[in-house]
Amino acid sequence: MEDRLIDIESRLAFQEHTLQALNDVIAHQQQEIDHLTRQLQHAQEQLRNLATTLPTGPQDEPPPPHY
């Protein structure tokens, strides 16, 4: 009976350790997702700003210098 209790306690300790390790991985992944989300939002904002400065069609482009 004592050996069985020790075995159960050992398994519980291992599971708690594994659960904490998984939790740490998930927390790190969430931080990485948040960082990547901010980078994506910044890139989208830069793209929007760039799109407003580009000509939308041939009529918006200045004529070539030989005209």
PDB file of N, CA, C, O and CB in Angstrom:
ATOM      1  N   MET A   1       0.833  -1.204   0.000  1.00  0.00           N
ATOM      2  CA  MET A   1       0.000   0.000   0.000  1.00  0.00           C
ATOM      3  C   MET A   1       0.870   1.257   0.000  1.00  0.00           C
ATOM      4  O   MET A   1       0.577   2.217  -0.713  1.00  0.00           O
ATOM      5  CB  MET A   1      -0.944   0.004   1.221  1.00  0.00           C
ATOM      6  N   GLU A   2       1.935   1.252   0.796  1.00  0.00           N
ATOM      7  CA  GLU A   2       2.844   2.395   0.879  1.00  0.00           C
ATOM      8  C   GLU A   2       3.508   2.656  -0.478  1.00  0.00           C
ATOM      9  O   GLU A   2       3.637   3.808  -0.893  1.00  0.00           O
ATOM     10  CB  GLU A   2       3.919   2.152   1.965  1.00  0.00           C
ATOM     11  N   ASP A   3       3.925   1.596  -1.166  1.00  0.00           N
ATOM     12  CA  ASP A   3       4.565   1.744  -2.467  1.00  0.00           C
ATOM     13  C   ASP A   3       3.599   2.344  -3.488  1.00  0.00           C
ATOM     14  O   ASP A   3       3.976   3.165  -4.324  1.00  0.00           O
ATOM     15  CB  ASP A   3       5.083   0.390  -2.962  1.00  0.00           C
ATOM     16  N   ARG A   4       2.386   1.925  -3.396  1.00  0.00           N
ATOM     17  CA  ARG A   4       1.372   2.449  -4.325  1.00  0.00           C
ATOM     18  C   ARG A   4       1.145   3.940  -4.100  1.00  0.00           C
ATOM     19  O   ARG A   4       1.023   4.703  -5.058  1.00  0.00           O
ATOM     20  CB  ARG A   4       0.042   1.685  -4.163  1.00  0.00           C
ATOM     21  N   LEU A   5       1.089   4.352  -2.851  1.00  0.00           N
ATOM     22  CA  LEU A   5       0.906   5.761  -2.518  1.00  0.00           C
ATOM     23  C   LEU A   5       2.106   6.587  -3.009  1.00  0.00           C
ATOM     24  O   LEU A   5       1.928   7.683  -3.539  1.00  0.00           O
ATOM     25  CB  LEU A   5       0.716   5.934  -0.991  1.00  0.00           C
ATOM     26  N   ILE A   6       3.304   6.069  -2.834  1.00  0.00           N
ATOM     27  CA  ILE A   6       4.510   6.749  -3.310  1.00  0.00           C
ATOM     28  C   ILE A   6       4.464   6.880  -4.832  1.00  0.00           C
ATOM     29  O   ILE A   6       4.812   7.928  -5.376  1.00  0.00           O
ATOM     30  CB  ILE A   6       5.786   5.982  -2.867  1.00  0.00           C
ATOM     31  N   ASP A   7       4.040   5.831  -5.510  1.00  0.00           N
ATOM     32  CA  ASP A   7       3.926   5.858  -6.972  1.00  0.00           C
ATOM     33  C   ASP A   7       2.924   6.917  -7.422  1.00  0.00           C
ATOM     34  O   ASP A   7       3.182   7.665  -8.365  1.00  0.00           O
ATOM     35  CB  ASP A   7       3.507   4.477  -7.505  1.00  0.00           C
ATOM     36  N   ILE A   8       1.801   6.975  -6.753  1.00  0.00           N
ATOM     37  CA  ILE A   8       0.775   7.973  -7.096  1.00  0.00           C
ATOM     38  C   ILE A   8       1.304   9.385  -6.859  1.00  0.00           C
ATOM     39  O   ILE A   8       1.084  10.276  -7.680  1.00  0.00           O
ATOM     40  CB  ILE A   8      -0.513   7.740  -6.268  1.00  0.00           C
ATOM     41  N   GLU A   9       1.996   9.594  -5.747  1.00  0.00           N
ATOM     42  CA  GLU A   9       2.555  10.911  -5.446  1.00  0.00           C
ATOM     43  C   GLU A   9       3.613  11.301  -6.483  1.00  0.00           C
ATOM     44  O   GLU A   9       3.697  12.460  -6.889  1.00  0.00           O
ATOM     45  CB  GLU A   9       3.165  10.925  -4.029  1.00  0.00           C
ATOM     46  N   SER A  10       4.404  10.339  -6.900  1.00  0.00           N
ATOM     47  CA  SER A  10       5.428  10.605  -7.915  1.00  0.00           C
ATOM     48  C   SER A  10       4.783  11.000  -9.237  1.00  0.00           C
ATOM     49  O   SER A  10       5.218  11.946  -9.893  1.00  0.00           O
ATOM     50  CB  SER A  10       6.330   9.371  -8.113  1.00  0.00           C
ATOM     51  N   ARG A  11       3.748  10.272  -9.617  1.00  0.00           N
ATOM     52  CA  ARG A  11       3.050  10.606 -10.861  1.00  0.00           C
ATOM     53  C   ARG A  11       2.408  11.985 -10.779  1.00  0.00           C
ATOM     54  O   ARG A  11       2.436  12.750 -11.742  1.00  0.00           O
ATOM     55  CB  ARG A  11       1.985   9.550 -11.176  1.00  0.00           C
ATOM     56  N   LEU A  12       1.837  12.292  -9.635  1.00  0.00           N
ATOM     57  CA  LEU A  12       1.213  13.600  -9.455  1.00  0.00           C
ATOM     58  C   LEU A  12       2.258  14.708  -9.572  1.00  0.00           C
ATOM     59  O   LEU A  12       2.022  15.726 -10.223  1.00  0.00           O
ATOM     60  CB  LEU A  12       0.498  13.676  -8.090  1.00  0.00           C
ATOM     61  N   ALA A  13       3.398  14.509  -8.946  1.00  0.00           N
ATOM     62  CA  ALA A  13       4.466  15.508  -9.015  1.00  0.00           C
ATOM     63  C   ALA A  13       4.938  15.677 -10.456  1.00  0.00           C
ATOM     64  O   ALA A  13       5.168  16.801 -10.902  1.00  0.00           O
ATOM     65  CB  ALA A  13       5.651  15.106  -8.104  1.00  0.00           C
ATOM     66  N   PHE A  14       5.083  14.583 -11.182  1.00  0.00           N
ATOM     67  CA  PHE A  14       5.496  14.648 -12.584  1.00  0.00           C
ATOM     68  C   PHE A  14       4.452  15.382 -13.412  1.00  0.00           C
ATOM     69  O   PHE A  14       4.799  16.206 -14.258  1.00  0.00           O
ATOM     70  CB  PHE A  14       5.726  13.236 -13.148  1.00  0.00           C
ATOM     71  N   GLN A  15       3.186  15.094 -13.178  1.00  0.00           N
ATOM     72  CA  GLN A  15       2.115  15.755 -13.932  1.00  0.00           C
ATOM     73  C   GLN A  15       2.068  17.246 -13.618  1.00  0.00           C
ATOM     74  O   GLN A  15       1.847  18.060 -14.514  1.00  0.00           O
ATOM     75  CB  GLN A  15       0.757  15.108 -13.617  1.00  0.00           C
ATOM     76  N   GLU A  16       2.274  17.610 -12.358  1.00  0.00           N
ATOM     77  CA  GLU A  16       2.294  19.022 -12.001  1.00  0.00           C
ATOM     78  C   GLU A  16       3.457  19.731 -12.686  1.00  0.00           C
ATOM     79  O   GLU A  16       3.308  20.851 -13.175  1.00  0.00           O
ATOM     80  CB  GLU A  16       2.388  19.192 -10.479  1.00  0.00           C
ATOM     81  N   HIS A  17       4.616  19.074 -12.718  1.00  0.00           N
ATOM     82  CA  HIS A  17       5.776  19.654 -13.395  1.00  0.00           C
ATOM     83  C   HIS A  17       5.497  19.825 -14.891  1.00  0.00           C
ATOM     84  O   HIS A  17       5.801  20.866 -15.473  1.00  0.00           O
ATOM     85  CB  HIS A  17       7.024  18.770 -13.181  1.00  0.00           C
ATOM     86  N   THR A  18       4.922  18.803 -15.498  1.00  0.00           N
ATOM     87  CA  THR A  18       4.598  18.857 -16.926  1.00  0.00           C
ATOM     88  C   THR A  18       3.574  19.947 -17.205  1.00  0.00           C
ATOM     89  O   THR A  18       3.699  20.681 -18.186  1.00  0.00           O
ATOM     90  CB  THR A  18       4.070  17.499 -17.414  1.00  0.00           C
ATOM     91  N   LEU A  19       2.578  20.056 -16.365  1.00  0.00           N
ATOM     92  CA  LEU A  19       1.550  21.079 -16.529  1.00  0.00           C
ATOM     93  C   LEU A  19       2.159  22.473 -16.434  1.00  0.00           C
ATOM     94  O   LEU A  19       1.804  23.355 -17.216  1.00  0.00           O
ATOM     95  CB  LEU A  19       0.447  20.907 -15.473  1.00  0.00           C
ATOM     96  N   GLN A  20       3.062  22.682 -15.498  1.00  0.00           N
ATOM     97  CA  GLN A  20       3.719  23.985 -15.370  1.00  0.00           C
ATOM     98  C   GLN A  20       4.574  24.284 -16.596  1.00  0.00           C
ATOM     99  O   GLN A  20       4.595  25.415 -17.081  1.00  0.00           O
ATOM    100  CB  GLN A  20       4.584  24.031 -14.100  1.00  0.00           C
ATOM    101  N   ALA A  21       5.274  23.276 -17.094  1.00  0.00           N
ATOM    102  CA  ALA A  21       6.099  23.465 -18.292  1.00  0.00           C
ATOM    103  C   ALA A  21       5.221  23.828 -19.485  1.00  0.00           C
ATOM    104  O   ALA A  21       5.568  24.722 -20.257  1.00  0.00           O
ATOM    105  CB  ALA A  21       6.919  22.189 -18.598  1.00  0.00           C
ATOM    106  N   LEU A  22       4.096  23.148 -19.644  1.00  0.00           N
ATOM    107  CA  LEU A  22       3.176  23.463 -20.739  1.00  0.00           C
ATOM    108  C   LEU A  22       2.597  24.868 -20.585  1.00  0.00           C
ATOM    109  O   LEU A  22       2.438  25.592 -21.568  1.00  0.00           O
ATOM    110  CB  LEU A  22       2.042  22.430 -20.797  1.00  0.00           C
ATOM    111  N   ASN A  23       2.290  25.240 -19.371  1.00  0.00           N
ATOM    112  CA  ASN A  23       1.764  26.571 -19.108  1.00  0.00           C
ATOM    113  C   ASN A  23       2.796  27.639 -19.483  1.00  0.00           C
ATOM    114  O   ASN A  23       2.449  28.674 -20.052  1.00  0.00           O
ATOM    115  CB  ASN A  23       1.362  26.707 -17.626  1.00  0.00           C
ATOM    116  N   ASP A  24       4.067  27.378 -19.160  1.00  0.00           N
ATOM    117  CA  ASP A  24       5.122  28.314 -19.516  1.00  0.00           C
ATOM    118  C   ASP A  24       5.242  28.456 -21.034  1.00  0.00           C
ATOM    119  O   ASP A  24       5.435  29.558 -21.546  1.00  0.00           O
ATOM    120  CB  ASP A  24       6.455  27.861 -18.919  1.00  0.00           C
ATOM    121  N   VAL A  25       5.127  27.343 -21.743  1.00  0.00           N
ATOM    122  CA  VAL A  25       5.198  27.375 -23.208  1.00  0.00           C
ATOM    123  C   VAL A  25       4.028  28.177 -23.767  1.00  0.00           C
ATOM    124  O   VAL A  25       4.212  28.991 -24.671  1.00  0.00           O
ATOM    125  CB  VAL A  25       5.197  25.937 -23.794  1.00  0.00           C
ATOM    126  N   ILE A  26       2.847  27.958 -23.245  1.00  0.00           N
ATOM    127  CA  ILE A  26       1.663  28.676 -23.732  1.00  0.00           C
ATOM    128  C   ILE A  26       1.806  30.174 -23.464  1.00  0.00           C
ATOM    129  O   ILE A  26       1.469  30.992 -24.320  1.00  0.00           O
ATOM    130  CB  ILE A  26       0.377  28.130 -23.060  1.00  0.00           C
ATOM    131  N   ALA A  27       2.300  30.530 -22.293  1.00  0.00           N
ATOM    132  CA  ALA A  27       2.483  31.950 -21.964  1.00  0.00           C
ATOM    133  C   ALA A  27       3.492  32.581 -22.921  1.00  0.00           C
ATOM    134  O   ALA A  27       3.283  33.699 -23.391  1.00  0.00           O
ATOM    135  CB  ALA A  27       2.955  32.120 -20.491  1.00  0.00           C
ATOM    136  N   HIS A  28       4.580  31.877 -23.211  1.00  0.00           N
ATOM    137  CA  HIS A  28       5.583  32.392 -24.145  1.00  0.00           C
ATOM    138  C   HIS A  28       4.988  32.532 -25.553  1.00  0.00           C
ATOM    139  O   HIS A  28       5.235  33.525 -26.237  1.00  0.00           O
ATOM    140  CB  HIS A  28       6.821  31.462 -24.175  1.00  0.00           C
ATOM    141  N   GLN A  29       4.216  31.547 -25.977  1.00  0.00           N
ATOM    142  CA  GLN A  29       3.597  31.614 -27.298  1.00  0.00           C
ATOM    143  C   GLN A  29       2.620  32.786 -27.384  1.00  0.00           C
ATOM    144  O   GLN A  29       2.538  33.445 -28.420  1.00  0.00           O
ATOM    145  CB  GLN A  29       2.875  30.297 -27.618  1.00  0.00           C
ATOM    146  N   GLN A  30       1.888  33.048 -26.318  1.00  0.00           N
ATOM    147  CA  GLN A  30       0.951  34.172 -26.332  1.00  0.00           C
ATOM    148  C   GLN A  30       1.697  35.495 -26.452  1.00  0.00           C
ATOM    149  O   GLN A  30       1.260  36.398 -27.165  1.00  0.00           O
ATOM    150  CB  GLN A  30       0.083  34.167 -25.065  1.00  0.00           C
ATOM    151  N   GLN A  31       2.825  35.607 -25.752  1.00  0.00           N
ATOM    152  CA  GLN A  31       3.637  36.817 -25.875  1.00  0.00           C
ATOM    153  C   GLN A  31       4.136  36.979 -27.312  1.00  0.00           C
ATOM    154  O   GLN A  31       4.133  38.081 -27.860  1.00  0.00           O
ATOM    155  CB  GLN A  31       4.830  36.773 -24.893  1.00  0.00           C
ATOM    156  N   GLU A  32       4.559  35.878 -27.905  1.00  0.00           N
ATOM    157  CA  GLU A  32       5.039  35.918 -29.291  1.00  0.00           C
ATOM    158  C   GLU A  32       3.904  36.296 -30.240  1.00  0.00           C
ATOM    159  O   GLU A  32       4.112  37.082 -31.164  1.00  0.00           O
ATOM    160  CB  GLU A  32       5.643  34.554 -29.697  1.00  0.00           C
ATOM    161  N   ILE A  33       2.719  35.754 -30.029  1.00  0.00           N
ATOM    162  CA  ILE A  33       1.557  36.099 -30.854  1.00  0.00           C
ATOM    163  C   ILE A  33       1.242  37.586 -30.714  1.00  0.00           C
ATOM    164  O   ILE A  33       0.977  38.259 -31.709  1.00  0.00           O
ATOM    165  CB  ILE A  33       0.325  35.246 -30.454  1.00  0.00           C
ATOM    166  N   ASP A  34       1.270  38.098 -29.492  1.00  0.00           N
ATOM    167  CA  ASP A  34       0.998  39.519 -29.273  1.00  0.00           C
ATOM    168  C   ASP A  34       2.031  40.386 -29.998  1.00  0.00           C
ATOM    169  O   ASP A  34       1.681  41.392 -30.616  1.00  0.00           O
ATOM    170  CB  ASP A  34       0.996  39.840 -27.763  1.00  0.00           C
ATOM    171  N   HIS A  35       3.297  39.991 -29.917  1.00  0.00           N
ATOM    172  CA  HIS A  35       4.365  40.730 -30.588  1.00  0.00           C
ATOM    173  C   HIS A  35       4.162  40.719 -32.102  1.00  0.00           C
ATOM    174  O   HIS A  35       4.269  41.756 -32.756  1.00  0.00           O
ATOM    175  CB  HIS A  35       5.739  40.136 -30.230  1.00  0.00           C
ATOM    176  N   LEU A  36       3.870  39.546 -32.652  1.00  0.00           N
ATOM    177  CA  LEU A  36       3.661  39.429 -34.094  1.00  0.00           C
ATOM    178  C   LEU A  36       2.419  40.195 -34.543  1.00  0.00           C
ATOM    179  O   LEU A  36       2.404  40.766 -35.633  1.00  0.00           O
ATOM    180  CB  LEU A  36       3.539  37.958 -34.492  1.00  0.00           C
ATOM    181  N   THR A  37       1.394  40.210 -33.722  1.00  0.00           N
ATOM    182  CA  THR A  37       0.182  40.964 -34.039  1.00  0.00           C
ATOM    183  C   THR A  37       0.495  42.459 -34.123  1.00  0.00           C
ATOM    184  O   THR A  37       0.032  43.149 -35.031  1.00  0.00           O
ATOM    185  CB  THR A  37      -0.916  40.702 -32.980  1.00  0.00           C
ATOM    186  N   ARG A  38       1.287  42.949 -33.165  1.00  0.00           N
ATOM    187  CA  ARG A  38       1.674  44.370 -33.203  1.00  0.00           C
ATOM    188  C   ARG A  38       2.513  44.670 -34.445  1.00  0.00           C
ATOM    189  O   ARG A  38       2.330  45.709 -35.079  1.00  0.00           O
ATOM    190  CB  ARG A  38       2.461  44.754 -31.926  1.00  0.00           C
ATOM    191  N   GLN A  39       3.427  43.773 -34.793  1.00  0.00           N
ATOM    192  CA  GLN A  39       4.236  43.975 -35.993  1.00  0.00           C
ATOM    193  C   GLN A  39       3.367  44.001 -37.246  1.00  0.00           C
ATOM    194  O   GLN A  39       3.576  44.829 -38.134  1.00  0.00           O
ATOM    195  CB  GLN A  39       5.296  42.877 -36.113  1.00  0.00           C
ATOM    196  N   LEU A  40       2.396  43.099 -37.317  1.00  0.00           N
ATOM    197  CA  LEU A  40       1.499  43.051 -38.465  1.00  0.00           C
ATOM    198  C   LEU A  40       0.672  44.330 -38.563  1.00  0.00           C
ATOM    199  O   LEU A  40       0.506  44.881 -39.651  1.00  0.00           O
ATOM    200  CB  LEU A  40       0.578  41.829 -38.373  1.00  0.00           C
ATOM    201  N   GLN A  41       0.159  44.799 -37.440  1.00  0.00           N
ATOM    202  CA  GLN A  41      -0.624  46.033 -37.448  1.00  0.00           C
ATOM    203  C   GLN A  41       0.236  47.214 -37.906  1.00  0.00           C
ATOM    204  O   GLN A  41      -0.230  48.077 -38.651  1.00  0.00           O
ATOM    205  CB  GLN A  41      -1.210  46.308 -36.049  1.00  0.00           C
ATOM    206  N   HIS A  42       1.480  47.246 -37.460  1.00  0.00           N
ATOM    207  CA  HIS A  42       2.395  48.318 -37.873  1.00  0.00           C
ATOM    208  C   HIS A  42       2.655  48.244 -39.380  1.00  0.00           C
ATOM    209  O   HIS A  42       2.643  49.267 -40.064  1.00  0.00           O
ATOM    210  CB  HIS A  42       3.732  48.225 -37.092  1.00  0.00           C
ATOM    211  N   ALA A  43       2.889  47.038 -39.893  1.00  0.00           N
ATOM    212  CA  ALA A  43       3.133  46.861 -41.326  1.00  0.00           C
ATOM    213  C   ALA A  43       1.900  47.252 -42.133  1.00  0.00           C
ATOM    214  O   ALA A  43       2.021  47.866 -43.194  1.00  0.00           O
ATOM    215  CB  ALA A  43       3.528  45.405 -41.631  1.00  0.00           C
ATOM    216  N   GLN A  44       0.718  46.901 -41.639  1.00  0.00           N
ATOM    217  CA  GLN A  44      -0.516  47.271 -42.345  1.00  0.00           C
ATOM    218  C   GLN A  44      -0.682  48.786 -42.373  1.00  0.00           C
ATOM    219  O   GLN A  44      -1.101  49.345 -43.387  1.00  0.00           O
ATOM    220  CB  GLN A  44      -1.745  46.615 -41.679  1.00  0.00           C
ATOM    221  N   GLU A  45      -0.360  49.446 -41.281  1.00  0.00           N
ATOM    222  CA  GLU A  45      -0.462  50.904 -41.226  1.00  0.00           C
ATOM    223  C   GLU A  45       0.528  51.538 -42.209  1.00  0.00           C
ATOM    224  O   GLU A  45       0.187  52.496 -42.903  1.00  0.00           O
ATOM    225  CB  GLU A  45      -0.198  51.417 -39.784  1.00  0.00           C
ATOM    226  N   GLN A  46       1.742  51.007 -42.268  1.00  0.00           N
ATOM    227  CA  GLN A  46       2.717  51.528 -43.216  1.00  0.00           C
ATOM    228  C   GLN A  46       2.242  51.321 -44.651  1.00  0.00           C
ATOM    229  O   GLN A  46       2.409  52.200 -45.496  1.00  0.00           O
ATOM    230  CB  GLN A  46       4.078  50.857 -43.005  1.00  0.00           C
ATOM    231  N   LEU A  47       1.655  50.171 -44.922  1.00  0.00           N
ATOM    232  CA  LEU A  47       1.141  49.886 -46.261  1.00  0.00           C
ATOM    233  C   LEU A  47       0.001  50.831 -46.614  1.00  0.00           C
ATOM    234  O   LEU A  47      -0.073  51.313 -47.745  1.00  0.00           O
ATOM    235  CB  LEU A  47       0.668  48.429 -46.357  1.00  0.00           C
ATOM    236  N   ARG A  48      -0.886  51.101 -45.667  1.00  0.00           N
ATOM    237  CA  ARG A  48      -1.980  52.049 -45.913  1.00  0.00           C
ATOM    238  C   ARG A  48      -1.416  53.443 -46.223  1.00  0.00           C
ATOM    239  O   ARG A  48      -1.868  54.114 -47.150  1.00  0.00           O
ATOM    240  CB  ARG A  48      -2.935  52.112 -44.685  1.00  0.00           C
ATOM    241  N   ASN A  49      -0.424  53.863 -45.432  1.00  0.00           N
ATOM    242  CA  ASN A  49       0.186  55.177 -45.655  1.00  0.00           C
ATOM    243  C   ASN A  49       0.874  55.234 -47.007  1.00  0.00           C
ATOM    244  O   ASN A  49       0.799  56.251 -47.697  1.00  0.00           O
ATOM    245  CB  ASN A  49       1.187  55.501 -44.545  1.00  0.00           C
ATOM    246  N   LEU A  50       1.532  54.174 -47.387  1.00  0.00           N
ATOM    247  CA  LEU A  50       2.204  54.129 -48.682  1.00  0.00           C
ATOM    248  C   LEU A  50       1.182  54.134 -49.819  1.00  0.00           C
ATOM    249  O   LEU A  50       1.395  54.780 -50.845  1.00  0.00           O
ATOM    250  CB  LEU A  50       3.105  52.886 -48.779  1.00  0.00           C
ATOM    251  N   ALA A  51       0.094  53.427 -49.641  1.00  0.00           N
ATOM    252  CA  ALA A  51      -0.929  53.343 -50.685  1.00  0.00           C
ATOM    253  C   ALA A  51      -1.539  54.706 -50.981  1.00  0.00           C
ATOM    254  O   ALA A  51      -1.939  54.971 -52.115  1.00  0.00           O
ATOM    255  CB  ALA A  51      -2.023  52.363 -50.276  1.00  0.00           C
ATOM    256  N   THR A  52      -1.614  55.566 -49.982  1.00  0.00           N
ATOM    257  CA  THR A  52      -2.201  56.895 -50.218  1.00  0.00           C
ATOM    258  C   THR A  52      -1.266  57.792 -51.002  1.00  0.00           C
ATOM    259  O   THR A  52      -1.718  58.778 -51.584  1.00  0.00           O
ATOM    260  CB  THR A  52      -2.557  57.561 -48.897  1.00  0.00           C
ATOM    261  N   THR A  53       0.019  57.488 -51.038  1.00  0.00           N
ATOM    262  CA  THR A  53       0.974  58.331 -51.763  1.00  0.00           C
ATOM    263  C   THR A  53       1.234  57.840 -53.184  1.00  0.00           C
ATOM    264  O   THR A  53       1.807  58.568 -53.993  1.00  0.00           O
ATOM    265  CB  THR A  53       2.282  58.395 -51.007  1.00  0.00           C
ATOM    266  N   LEU A  54       0.825  56.634 -53.489  1.00  0.00           N
ATOM    267  CA  LEU A  54       1.058  56.076 -54.818  1.00  0.00           C
ATOM    268  C   LEU A  54      -0.045  56.500 -55.783  1.00  0.00           C
ATOM    269  O   LEU A  54      -1.194  56.680 -55.378  1.00  0.00           O
ATOM    270  CB  LEU A  54       1.145  54.543 -54.751  1.00  0.00           C
ATOM    271  N   PRO A  55       0.296  56.656 -57.036  1.00  0.00           N
ATOM    272  CA  PRO A  55      -0.758  56.972 -58.023  1.00  0.00           C
ATOM    273  C   PRO A  55      -1.714  55.791 -58.158  1.00  0.00           C
ATOM    274  O   PRO A  55      -1.305  54.632 -58.075  1.00  0.00           O
ATOM    275  CB  PRO A  55      -0.136  57.323 -59.413  1.00  0.00           C
ATOM    276  N   THR A  56      -2.975  56.097 -58.363  1.00  0.00           N
ATOM    277  CA  THR A  56      -3.975  55.036 -58.467  1.00  0.00           C
ATOM    278  C   THR A  56      -4.170  54.565 -59.893  1.00  0.00           C
ATOM    279  O   THR A  56      -4.726  53.488 -60.113  1.00  0.00           O
ATOM    280  CB  THR A  56      -5.292  55.509 -57.911  1.00  0.00           C
ATOM    281  N   GLY A  57      -3.738  55.322 -60.844  1.00  0.00           N
ATOM    282  CA  GLY A  57      -3.903  54.933 -62.241  1.00  0.00           C
ATOM    283  C   GLY A  57      -3.023  55.774 -63.142  1.00  0.00           C
ATOM    284  O   GLY A  57      -2.331  56.672 -62.662  1.00  0.00           O
ATOM    285  N   PRO A  58      -3.034  55.501 -64.453  1.00  0.00           N
ATOM    286  CA  PRO A  58      -2.182  56.246 -65.397  1.00  0.00           C
ATOM    287  C   PRO A  58      -2.502  57.738 -65.413  1.00  0.00           C
ATOM    288  O   PRO A  58      -1.613  58.555 -65.648  1.00  0.00           O
ATOM    289  CB  PRO A  58      -2.339  55.680 -66.804  1.00  0.00           C
ATOM    290  N   GLN A  59      -3.743  58.097 -65.168  1.00  0.00           N
ATOM    291  CA  GLN A  59      -4.121  59.510 -65.193  1.00  0.00           C
ATOM    292  C   GLN A  59      -3.479  60.298 -64.053  1.00  0.00           C
ATOM    293  O   GLN A  59      -3.350  61.519 -64.135  1.00  0.00           O
ATOM    294  CB  GLN A  59      -5.634  59.645 -65.122  1.00  0.00           C
ATOM    295  N   ASP A  60      -3.077  59.599 -62.988  1.00  0.00           N
ATOM    296  CA  ASP A  60      -2.478  60.280 -61.833  1.00  0.00           C
ATOM    297  C   ASP A  60      -0.971  60.402 -61.954  1.00  0.00           C
ATOM    298  O   ASP A  60      -0.355  61.127 -61.173  1.00  0.00           O
ATOM    299  CB  ASP A  60      -2.823  59.544 -60.556  1.00  0.00           C
ATOM    300  N   GLU A  61      -0.364  59.722 -62.897  1.00  0.00           N
ATOM    301  CA  GLU A  61       1.094  59.773 -63.055  1.00  0.00           C
ATOM    302  C   GLU A  61       1.480  61.012 -63.846  1.00  0.00           C
ATOM    303  O   GLU A  61       0.785  61.393 -64.787  1.00  0.00           O
ATOM    304  CB  GLU A  61       1.622  58.496 -63.757  1.00  0.00           C
ATOM    305  N   PRO A  62       2.577  61.636 -63.471  1.00  0.00           N
ATOM    306  CA  PRO A  62       3.017  62.799 -64.261  1.00  0.00           C
ATOM    307  C   PRO A  62       3.529  62.339 -65.620  1.00  0.00           C
ATOM    308  O   PRO A  62       3.995  61.208 -65.759  1.00  0.00           O
ATOM    309  CB  PRO A  62       4.123  63.597 -63.510  1.00  0.00           C
ATOM    310  N   PRO A  63       3.447  63.189 -66.596  1.00  0.00           N
ATOM    311  CA  PRO A  63       3.933  62.789 -67.938  1.00  0.00           C
ATOM    312  C   PRO A  63       5.444  62.596 -67.924  1.00  0.00           C
ATOM    313  O   PRO A  63       6.140  63.211 -67.116  1.00  0.00           O
ATOM    314  CB  PRO A  63       3.547  63.853 -69.006  1.00  0.00           C
ATOM    315  N   PRO A  64       5.948  61.761 -68.795  1.00  0.00           N
ATOM    316  CA  PRO A  64       7.387  61.559 -68.861  1.00  0.00           C
ATOM    317  C   PRO A  64       8.096  62.848 -69.267  1.00  0.00           C
ATOM    318  O   PRO A  64       7.464  63.736 -69.840  1.00  0.00           O
ATOM    319  CB  PRO A  64       7.723  60.433 -69.844  1.00  0.00           C
ATOM    320  N   PRO A  65       9.381  62.972 -68.987  1.00  0.00           N
ATOM    321  CA  PRO A  65      10.092  64.240 -69.245  1.00  0.00           C
ATOM    322  C   PRO A  65      10.183  64.631 -70.724  1.00  0.00           C
ATOM    323  O   PRO A  65      10.410  65.805 -71.016  1.00  0.00           O
ATOM    324  CB  PRO A  65      11.480  64.151 -68.686  1.00  0.00           C
ATOM    325  N   HIS A  66      10.020  63.721 -71.645  1.00  0.00           N
ATOM    326  CA  HIS A  66      10.146  64.077 -73.058  1.00  0.00           C
ATOM    327  C   HIS A  66       8.901  64.756 -73.620  1.00  0.00           C
ATOM    328  O   HIS A  66       8.887  65.113 -74.798  1.00  0.00           O
ATOM    329  CB  HIS A  66      10.448  62.846 -73.866  1.00  0.00           C
ATOM    330  N   TYR A  67       7.865  64.943 -72.822  1.00  0.00           N
ATOM    331  CA  TYR A  67       6.655  65.641 -73.305  1.00  0.00           C
ATOM    332  C   TYR A  67       6.797  67.114 -73.154  1.00  0.00           C
ATOM    333  O   TYR A  67       5.884  67.861 -73.504  1.00  0.00           O
ATOM    334  CB  TYR A  67       5.414  65.175 -72.565  1.00  0.00           C
TER     335      TYR A  67
END
